[in-house]
């Protein structure tokens, strides 16, 4: 089976690649502006294509050997998209839709797994988020993701692709680097406490978050590629199950896991940041659960999985 992963050099992309490589029946084409090429140099089941998806030749190379499963993870992240709406349109909308149309043109109705975002639901969120919530994004990033969700559902309706769009919660714990993601504080606290360093949280200890480890995220994406699409709603979109906890609970669980003093964490809330990333209400995801998606099980398991991924 021929698999294409865009954004394969990213945090989630690398975790998904490692998971899929365990299946000897798959050949992988990895696409990103930066890839750990040396890591795959001796693997004849892996092709690496470095470049931007806005480049027609990069998309052509990615699809030239055919595609059965297309995982589209590449995106300009939220903070960077808000700062540069024109670039977000080029990457998160125009190049994305072009890629799907070009994959569909091959004629074999590939399974497209699209990583969307809870940002499509807007801010502030309703008192309870469930499968009936309206899509009303409050940021450019969420708007472009919502537009792609609709386009993919229509392409599936017309039999061009077989799509599964999954809205991701906060995925932990990302590398300690400038990412353009406003939600980076959720991962940065792991790095600080693991190193025994002070951490100033930009949201309050009572801020509520929806979280998932990168290991569980990769498992859910792999599941999306093989599930029976009849188990999906007509929209072809689900919000993934996630653990809901407070920032204070997350910090405490990390400190306990790494043996760091609890008082290394202080709180200086930013009202705008907390509104967008720290006011997540109770989450109900029956559609995703019926389709076989799952969360980490407990906060302790999530923190352990996130730390293990950092160590790798």
N, C-alpha and C positions, 0 to 999 in steps of 0.2 A: 504494500500500500504506500502511495506517495503522499507525503505530508509536507506542507509548507508552513513555516512559522515566521511571521513578521514580528519585529521587536524581540527577536531571539537573543539579542545581546543584553537585554534588560533584566531586571530583577526577577520578575515572574517568568520571562522567556527562558532564562537559563534553567530555572527549576523545572519548567515544563519539558525542556529539551532532555534533561537528565532522566526524567521519568519515562519519556517516550523511547529513549535509547535502550531501555531494558527490554523492549519488544523487538525481537530480531526480524519480525515481518515488515517493519517499517523502514523506509528510506526518508531522510529528512533534508529539506532545503531550508537553511537558516538565512534570514534576511534582516539586516540592521545596518545602521551607519557605522557601528563599531561592534565587532564580534571577537570573542576569544578564539581566533582561528587556530592557534597552536594546540588548543585543547582537543581539536577534532582532526588534526592533521593525519593521524594514522587510522582513521575510521572511514572505510570506503562506503559507509551508508550515509555519510553526511556531506552535503555541499554547502559552502559558505558564500554568500553574496553580500558584499558590503556596498552600501549606497543609500540614497534617500528614495522613499517611495514616490516622491513627486517626479522622479526621473523615470520616464517611460521605459528606458532600456533596462532599468533595475527590475521593474515589474515583469517585463518580457522574459528576462533571464530566470526569474523566480518561477515562472509558470511554464517554461518551455519544455520541460520533461513531463508535464501533466500534473494534475493535483486531484487527490481523493478527499483529503482533509486539509482545510485552510484555517489555521489559527491566526486571527488578526489581533495582535497585541500592541502593535506600534501606534504611538500617539504622542502628540505634544501635550504634556501634562497640564493640570488645571491652572496653576499660577502663571506658567509661561503662556498658556492660551489666552488668559485674561489680559496679559500684558501686550499680546500681539495677536489680535483677532484675525488679521489677514493671513498670518502664517497658520493659525489654527484651521482656518477654512481650507487652505492648501493641503494640509496634512490630514486633519481629522475628518474632513468631509470630501473634498475633491479627489485626492489621491486614493482615499479609502474606497469611495464608490467606483472609481475607475478600476481598482484592483478586483473588486467583486464582479464587475461587468466582464472584465477580461478572463477571469476564472470561469465564469458562466459560459463564455463563448466557446470553451473547449467541448461543451456539449454533454458532459457526463454527470451533471448535477452534483457538484462537490458538496460535502458537508462543510459549512462555514461556521466556525465558532468565533464569535465576536465578543471581545471584552468591553462591555459598557460600564456604567457607573451609577452609583446611587445619586450622583449629582443631577441626574435627569429629574429627580423628584422635587428639586428645589429647596429653598430655605426661606422661612422656617418650615420644617416638616409637619405633617398633621399629627394629631395626638397619638395615633397608632398607624404604623405603616403596614399595609397588607397588599394583596394582589389587585385590589380595586382602586388603589391610589392613582390620582391623575398625574400625568407627566407635565411638569411646569418648571423647567430648569431656571435657575437664577444666575447662572454663569455661562460664558461662551462655551467652555468645555462640555458642560452638560447639554447645552443646546445642540451642539454638533453631534454628540453621541446619540441624542434622542432622534435626530434626523436620520442617522444611519440605521437605528433600530427599525424605523418605519420603512426605509428603503429595502432593508433585508427581508422584512416580513412580506413586502409586496413581491420581491423577487422569488421568494419561496412559494407564494400563492400562484405565481405564473410558471412554476416548475423549473426555474433557471438554476436555483441553488436549493440546498436543504439546510436552513440556517438554525442556529441556536445562539441567542444573545443572552449573556449573563451579566447582571449588574453586580460589580464587585464592591464589597465593603473595604475598610482599611486593611491592607495586606502588610503583614509584619514578618521580619523586621528588615527594612530596606538598608542598603549600604550607607555608610556615613559619608555622604557627598552631596553637593548641591544638585538638586533634582528638578527644581522648578515646581515642586509639589507643595502646596500650602499645608498639607496634612503630614509633612515630614516629621513633625515633632513626635508622632506616635512611634516612629522607629528610632529617632535620635535618643530617646530616653533609654532604650536598650543599650546603645553604645556607651552612653555616659555611665550608667550604673555598672555595666560589665567591667568598665575600666576604673571603677571606684571614684568617679569624678562627679562634681555637683551638676545638677540639671535644673534649669528654670523652665517650668511648664508654661506655655502661653495660653493654656486653658485651665479652668479651676479644677480642684479635686473632685467636684461634683459633676463635671462635664461627662456626658454619656456618649459612648462610642460603639460602633459596630465593627468587629474585628475578626480576622481570619489569618492563620499562619500561611506562609507561602507554600509550605508542604501540602496543606489541605487545599489551597487554591489550585495547585498543579493537579492534584487528584480530581478536583471538580472539573477542570478544563479537559482532562483526559476522558472523564466520563461523558462530557458533552459531545465528544466526537463519536461515541459509540452508542449513545442512547437511542431508543426508538422515538423518532420525532412525533409520533402520535401521542406520546405522554406529555408533550409540551402544549401550552395554551395556543390559541389561534394567533396571538401576537408574536409567537416564537421568542418571547422574552420572559426571563424570570429574574427576580431579585434573589441572590444566593442567601441561604441561611447563614447567620453570623452570630457570634457571641456578643451580647450587650453587657458592657461593664462601664464603670466610671474611670476617669483618668486616675483618681486616687487608688482604686483597686488595681489597675494595671501597674502603676508604679510600685505598689506594695508587693504584688506578685513577682515582679522582676527582681526587686531588691532581695526578697526571700530566696529566689532561685539562684542568684549569684552571690549571696552572702554579703550584700552591701548594706550600710546603715540606711534606715528609712529616711533619716533627716537630710540625706544628700539632695532630696527633691524639695524645691520651693515652687511657689505658684505666683505668677504675675499675669493674670488673664487679659487677653486681648478680646474685646467685646465682639468685633467682627469675625475673628477667627472662631471664637466659641459658637457664634450663631450658625456658622456653616459646618463646623466639624465637631462640636461638642454638645449638641442638643438632639441626639438621636433617640427617638421614642421607642417603645416596645415594637418589635418586628415580628410579623407573622408571614411565613413563606410556604403555605401549603402546596402551591403549584410547583415550586422547586423541589420540595420534599417528595411529592408524588413522582417527579421525574428522576429521583435518585440522588439529588445533591444533598450535601451535609456540611455541618460546621465542625469545629475541632472537638467538641464534646464538653470541655471545661476550660476555664481560664488557665488553670495550671498546665493542662496539656498544650494549650496554645502557646504559652510562654516557653515551655520546654522545647516545642517544635521550632519556634522562632529562634531561640538561642542555638539549637543544634544546627539550623541552617546557617547562622552567622559563623559558627565554628568551621563549617565546611567551606 
